[in-house]
Amino acid sequence: MMVKKIIANSVSEAMELVKRDLGEEAIILNTRHIKVGGLFGLFAQKKVELVASVDEHPIIHEKDVQQPAPKRTPQLKKTIEMPVPKIISFSSRRLPEELGAYEAILSEPALQARVEQLHDVLLSTYYKTDDLEQVQQAFAQTIEHELQVTTVTSRYVMLTGPTGVGKTTTIAKLAAYYRLTEGKTVGLITTDTYRISAIEQLQTYAEIIDVPLHIAYDLAEFERAKEQLADCDIVLIDTAGRNFLDAGYITQLESRHDFSNTDVFLVLSLTAKYRDLEQIRRRFEQVPLNGFIFTKADETTEFWSIYGLAVEAKLPVLCITTGQEVPEDITWVNQSDMSRMIVERGGR
């Protein structure tokens, strides 16, 4: 194993020297800032010291080894086996001990697509300022700048997503907000005809809020319902929740709805595993989504899924729901508030 110490003016410069001298497969063993030169501790320059290593032994394959010609009797070729070194990728370099609290954060599944960028933000800020508070601020600002929020821009607003994420309750919260807080005339359409309980639940909410509800069993009834609610300022549309692994779900969704002049929001529960949430997002890629609504924020201790999904899909967030109460448990967030919620719940 080759070990090399590199001293440079900045983290980025040191990383480039590591890659140039040792290659992309290098392992960063240690990083720290040091002071070089000066007199009696004065006028010393701050530098970055990296200790990196790489395995010197290549993996030899059978086809690369020339076998000597047999002298007496033919013999079968023997494969020369060499131990395969365990190489850690360049991206898995560790943070300085002072930033150890961020190691667990960077291991979050939702951050893997951005782990290199976030790692560099932490290192560069730390070596530039030597101030942990400024490191935290830079980290939070990076999260904030990559998030987007949105508002409803169309008269028709459709909520879609898998079963059990709370679409019907969220529809009721939105209806109450627009009806009672903004004073708009609101209409409801449900196409969730698979569950009688969903229709009854939404009917109860409609009666309490005093808004009309129409049930649509197919595309023709869906269009008629829109015509009957043409005088409403805003029409909220509840769709059926199905198992997201059902390959035919999206096809059925498209066959029963008209997405034109409609803001479509994918509703996801923050209690689900990030891997499942990412699969759901990919399943709905063919639907013209305008953004996300995240639910059940009161039932989880971390919000990194919001960041991972929003950044990966390049879609904004409309709102976050925080309980079952209608209409109270809904939060309209800006980028700053949302990034603070994510970072604080994530352990910093």
C-alpha positions in Angstrom: 0.0 0.0 0.0 1.3 3.4 -1.0 0.8 6.2 1.6 1.3 9.8 0.8 1.0 13.1 2.7 -0.1 16.1 0.7 0.0 19.7 1.9 -2.0 22.3 -0.1 -3.6 25.7 0.2 -7.1 24.5 0.1 -9.3 21.4 0.3 -10.1 21.4 -3.4 -6.4 21.8 -4.3 -5.4 19.0 -2.0 -8.1 16.7 -3.5 -6.9 17.4 -7.0 -3.3 16.5 -6.0 -4.5 13.3 -4.4 -6.4 12.3 -7.6 -3.4 13.3 -9.8 -0.8 11.4 -7.7 -2.8 8.4 -6.5 -5.9 8.2 -8.7 -9.6 8.1 -8.2 -9.4 4.9 -6.1 -7.4 6.6 -3.3 -8.5 6.4 0.3 -8.3 9.5 2.5 -6.9 8.4 5.8 -6.9 11.7 7.6 -7.5 15.4 7.0 -6.5 18.4 9.2 -5.4 22.0 9.0 -1.9 23.0 9.9 0.1 26.2 10.1 3.4 26.4 8.1 6.2 28.9 8.4 6.2 32.1 10.4 8.4 33.2 13.2 7.5 32.3 16.8 4.0 31.4 15.8 3.5 34.7 13.9 2.6 35.1 10.2 2.2 31.4 9.8 0.1 30.3 6.8 -2.9 28.0 7.2 -2.6 24.9 5.0 -4.6 21.7 4.5 -2.8 18.4 5.1 -4.3 15.2 3.7 -2.9 11.7 4.3 -4.0 9.3 1.5 -3.3 5.8 0.4 -3.8 3.5 -2.5 -3.1 -0.2 -3.0 -0.1 -0.7 -5.2 -0.9 -4.3 -6.3 -2.9 -4.7 -9.5 -5.4 -7.5 -9.9 -3.9 -10.0 -12.3 -6.3 -12.0 -14.5 -5.6 -15.3 -16.1 -5.5 -13.9 -19.6 -2.7 -11.5 -18.6 -0.4 -14.3 -17.4 1.8 -16.1 -19.9 2.2 -19.8 -19.0 5.4 -21.6 -19.9 5.2 -24.3 -22.5 4.8 -27.8 -21.1 8.0 -29.9 -21.4 6.7 -33.5 -21.1 3.0 -33.9 -20.7 0.2 -31.3 -21.4 -1.0 -29.7 -18.2 -4.1 -27.6 -17.6 -3.6 -23.9 -17.2 -3.6 -22.7 -13.7 -5.2 -19.4 -12.7 -2.9 -17.2 -10.7 -5.0 -16.0 -7.8 -4.0 -12.9 -6.0 -5.9 -11.3 -3.1 -8.4 -8.7 -4.2 -7.7 -5.5 -2.3 -10.6 -3.9 -0.6 -10.7 -0.4 -2.1 -12.8 2.3 -0.6 -14.0 4.8 -3.2 -12.7 8.4 -3.2 -16.1 9.7 -2.1 -16.0 7.8 1.2 -13.2 9.9 2.7 -13.8 10.7 6.4 -14.4 14.1 7.9 -12.0 15.6 10.5 -12.8 14.6 14.1 -14.3 18.0 14.8 -17.0 17.4 12.2 -17.7 13.8 13.3 -21.3 14.7 14.1 -22.0 15.1 10.4 -20.8 11.5 9.5 -24.2 10.0 10.4 -26.0 12.7 8.4 -24.0 12.1 5.3 -24.8 8.4 5.5 -28.5 9.0 5.2 -29.9 7.2 2.1 -31.6 10.4 1.0 -28.3 12.3 0.8 -26.3 9.9 -1.3 -26.8 11.7 -4.6 -25.5 14.9 -2.9 -23.0 13.5 -0.5 -19.9 14.7 -2.4 -21.2 18.3 -2.6 -22.2 18.4 1.0 -18.9 16.8 2.1 -17.0 19.5 0.2 -19.1 22.3 1.8 -18.3 21.0 5.3 -14.6 20.6 4.7 -14.0 23.9 2.8 -16.0 25.9 5.3 -14.2 24.3 8.2 -10.7 24.8 6.9 -11.5 28.4 5.8 -13.1 29.6 9.0 -12.1 27.1 11.7 -15.6 27.8 13.2 -18.1 25.0 13.8 -21.0 27.5 13.9 -20.2 28.8 10.4 -19.9 25.2 9.2 -23.4 24.5 10.4 -24.7 27.7 8.8 -23.0 26.8 5.5 -24.5 23.3 5.6 -28.0 24.6 6.3 -27.7 27.3 3.5 -26.7 24.7 1.0 -29.8 22.6 1.9 -31.9 25.8 1.7 -30.6 26.9 -1.7 -31.4 23.5 -3.3 -35.0 23.4 -2.1 -38.0 24.9 -3.9 -41.5 25.8 -2.7 -44.6 26.5 -4.7 -48.2 27.7 -4.6 -51.3 26.6 -6.4 -51.5 28.3 -9.8 -54.4 26.5 -11.5 -58.1 26.3 -10.7 -57.9 22.5 -10.6 -55.7 20.9 -8.0 -55.3 17.1 -8.1 -53.7 15.0 -5.4 -52.3 11.6 -6.3 -50.1 9.0 -4.7 -50.1 5.5 -3.2 -52.6 4.2 -0.7 -52.4 5.1 3.0 -50.5 8.4 2.6 -53.4 10.6 3.7 -54.6 12.1 0.5 -58.3 12.4 1.5 -57.5 14.1 4.8 -55.1 16.4 3.0 -57.8 17.3 0.5 -60.1 18.2 3.4 -57.4 20.4 4.9 -56.9 22.2 1.6 -60.6 22.7 1.2 -61.0 24.1 4.7 -58.0 26.4 4.1 -59.2 27.8 0.8 -62.8 28.0 2.0 -62.4 29.4 5.5 -59.0 31.2 5.4 -59.0 32.6 1.9 -62.7 32.9 1.4 -62.8 31.1 -1.9 -65.6 29.0 -3.3 -64.4 25.4 -3.3 -65.6 22.3 -5.1 -64.5 18.7 -4.5 -64.3 15.7 -6.9 -63.3 12.2 -5.9 -62.4 9.4 -8.3 -61.5 7.1 -5.4 -64.4 4.8 -6.0 -62.4 1.7 -4.8 -63.0 2.5 -1.2 -66.5 3.3 0.1 -64.9 4.6 3.3 -63.0 7.2 1.4 -66.1 8.6 -0.2 -67.9 8.7 3.1 -65.0 10.4 4.8 -64.8 13.1 2.1 -68.6 13.5 2.1 -68.4 14.2 5.9 -65.7 16.8 5.4 -67.6 18.4 2.5 -70.8 18.8 4.7 -68.8 20.3 7.6 -66.9 22.7 5.4 -70.1 23.4 3.3 -68.7 22.6 -0.2 -70.1 20.5 -3.0 -68.7 17.0 -3.7 -69.0 15.1 -6.9 -68.1 11.4 -7.4 -66.6 10.4 -10.8 -66.5 6.7 -11.8 -64.9 7.3 -15.2 -63.4 10.0 -17.5 -66.9 11.1 -18.8 -68.2 11.6 -15.3 -65.0 13.4 -14.3 -65.5 15.9 -17.1 -69.1 16.4 -16.2 -68.2 17.1 -12.6 -65.7 19.7 -13.7 -68.5 21.4 -15.7 -70.8 21.4 -12.8 -68.2 23.0 -10.6 -67.2 25.6 -13.2 -68.3 28.5 -11.0 -65.9 27.5 -8.2 -62.7 29.4 -7.6 -60.8 26.2 -6.9 -61.7 22.5 -7.5 -59.8 19.9 -5.5 -59.6 16.4 -6.9 -59.0 13.3 -4.8 -57.7 10.2 -6.7 -57.6 6.5 -5.7 -54.7 5.2 -3.8 -53.3 1.9 -5.0 -50.2 -0.2 -4.4 -47.4 1.7 -6.1 -45.9 -1.7 -7.2 -48.9 -2.2 -9.4 -47.6 -1.5 -12.9 -51.1 -0.7 -14.3 -51.9 1.9 -11.7 -50.5 4.9 -13.6 -52.3 3.7 -16.8 -55.6 3.6 -15.0 -54.9 7.0 -13.4 -54.3 8.5 -16.9 -57.4 6.9 -18.3 -59.7 8.4 -15.7 -58.4 12.0 -15.5 -57.7 15.0 -17.6 -54.5 16.7 -16.4 -54.8 19.8 -18.5 -55.0 23.1 -16.6 -54.4 21.2 -13.4 -51.8 21.4 -10.7 -50.9 17.8 -9.8 -49.2 17.1 -6.5 -47.7 13.8 -5.5 -48.6 13.0 -1.8 -46.0 11.0 0.1 -45.7 9.9 3.7 -42.5 10.8 5.6 -42.9 7.6 7.6 -42.0 5.5 4.6 -38.5 4.3 3.8 -36.5 6.5 1.4 -36.0 3.6 -1.0 -39.7 3.1 -1.3 -40.4 6.8 -1.7 -37.9 7.0 -4.5 -39.5 4.1 -6.3 -42.9 5.8 -5.9 -41.5 9.0 -7.3 -40.1 7.2 -10.3 -43.4 5.4 -10.8 -45.2 8.7 -11.1 -42.6 10.3 -13.4 -44.9 10.0 -16.4 -47.6 12.0 -14.6 -47.2 15.8 -15.1 -46.3 16.6 -11.5 -46.1 20.2 -10.2 -44.7 19.3 -6.9 -44.9 17.3 -3.6 -47.0 17.3 -0.5 -45.4 15.5 2.4 -47.7 14.0 5.1 -47.3 12.5 8.6 -44.5 14.8 9.6 -45.6 14.4 13.2 -44.9 10.6 13.1 -41.2 10.7 12.2 -38.0 12.0 13.7 -36.2 13.0 10.4 -37.1 14.9 7.3 -34.1 14.1 5.0 -36.5 12.4 2.5 -37.9 15.8 1.7 -34.5 17.1 0.6 -33.5 13.9 -1.3 -36.7 13.7 -3.2 -37.2 17.4 -4.0 -33.6 17.8 -5.2 -33.5 14.6 -7.2 -36.8 15.2 -8.9 -36.2 19.0 -9.2 -39.8 19.6 -7.9 -41.0 22.1 -5.3 -42.9 21.4 -2.1 -46.5 22.8 -1.7 -47.0 22.0 2.0 -46.3 19.6 4.8 -49.0 18.1 7.0 -48.4 17.4 10.7 -51.4 15.5 12.1 -55.0 14.5 11.6 -56.7 17.8 12.7 -58.6 19.6 9.9 -57.7 22.3 9.0 -55.1 23.0 11.7 -52.4 20.4 10.9 -51.0 21.8 7.7 -47.8 23.9 7.3 -47.1 26.3 4.4 -43.3 26.6 4.4 -40.8 28.8 2.7 -37.3 27.6 1.8 -35.7 28.9 5.0 -38.3 27.3 7.3 -38.2 24.0 5.5 -34.4 23.7 5.5 -34.3 24.5 9.2 -36.9 21.8 9.9 -34.9 19.3 7.9 -31.6 20.0 9.4 -32.9 20.3 13.0 -34.8 17.0 12.7 -31.7 15.4 11.1 -29.5 15.8 14.1 -27.9 19.3 13.9 
